[in-house]
């Protein structure tokens, strides 16, 4: 029993607050932070998109004319100079990503901590003081991973753009066709950036919930979907089921008396928030902790 759970036990025994055997409500999702993060990543992608229009597209006009013979010299250099300028623009954006992403990680960490403490207080009527030496590294790790993910958007776009531009001009394609293909490839990367933002904020929120629940000895949770038409079938089938943090391949429909494989009911094998665009959450099985504490 940790110092935190011992403190909870003492408070419950001495205060005997009404409602201590209730399950907490599902914690709110960090929708505001997620929206802000999406806007930030969208701005990163859009800056590169604007650079395409300002730097590369005019150079493509010149290069295609050079290649067609109006000016035989230098179309390769014309494109190379434009692509170098795009590289510099992307590098400047990428260089400023990490500090900003660390800010978002800290916001998510504080949000989850506040909501977790509120959930425990509203359920048991006790205040929880969390000692979390692991938190700094957890948030730093998320920021490092996300910096690389977001950086990959302009980097991957630049690889595609350079290939399409060089091959297009060399083969004598119409400049408008080249630009349309470049824009299409950029849109793919821009959409990927939005998926990163939606998925990664939910993933960190879920990971923090897991760490905080298990730190209190809450090893199981009830799966909670958003209960709307956008919920995927393999997530919907788990709604209300008891699940284990340490084994995301099993579920229980009898409050832990027996456990079955999620694959047998077509259920998603992972924790809430870890699938792409997942909006599911967890409801801590606080009843099991009360039983283990004997209160």
C-alpha positions, 0 to 999 in steps of 0.5 A: 500500500502506497502512502497515497492509498494509505492516506485515502484509507484513513480519510475514508475511515475517519470522514465516512463521507456519503457516496464513497462507494460510487464509481466516478464519472468519466473524466472530461476529454481535453477538447480545448487543448486538443483543438489548440494543438490541432490549430498549432499543427495546422499552422505549421503545415499551412506555413509550408503550403504558403511557401509552396505558392510563394517560392516554388510555384513561380520557379516552376513557371520559369523552369518549365519555360526554360526546359521548353527551349525559351531559355535553355540554360539553368532550369535545374538550377532554378528548381534547385534554388527554389527547393533550397529556399523551401528547405530553409523555410521548413527548417526554421519552422521545425526548429521552433517546434519543440518548446511549443510542443512541451507547453502543450504536454505540460497543459495536458499533464495539468489538465489530467491531474486536475480532472483526476483529483476532482473525480476522486474527490467527487466520488469518495469525498477525499483529497488526493495528493499525488507524488509523481516523480515519473511525470516530467519524463513522461511529458518530455518523452511525449514532446520528443515523439510529437516533435519528430512526428510534426517535423516529419510533415514538412520533411516528407512533403519536401521529399515528394515535392522535390521529386514531382517538380524535378520529374515533371519539368524534365518530362515536359509536363504542363506546369499546372498539372505539376502544381496540382500534383504537388498540392495533392501530395501536400494535402495528404501530409496536411491531413496526416498532421491533423490526425497526429494532433487528434490522436496524440493528445488523446493518447497522452491523456489516456496514458496519464490516466493509466499511470495515475489510476494504477499508482493508486492501485486501480488496475481495472477500468470501465471502457466508455465510448462517446456513444454517438454515430462516429464510434467504431464497431470494435470500440462500441462493443467494449462500451461499459465492459471492465478492462485491465490496464495491464492487458489490453487484449481482454475484457469482462462483462461480469465485473471481473469474475471471468475474463475473455479475449476481445478478439472473440467479440471483435473488440479493439485490442488497446487502451482507450485513446490509443487508436487513431482518432479515438475519442473513448475514455476510461472510468476508474474501477474505484470499487475494487480499490475500496474492497482491497482497502477494506473500507 
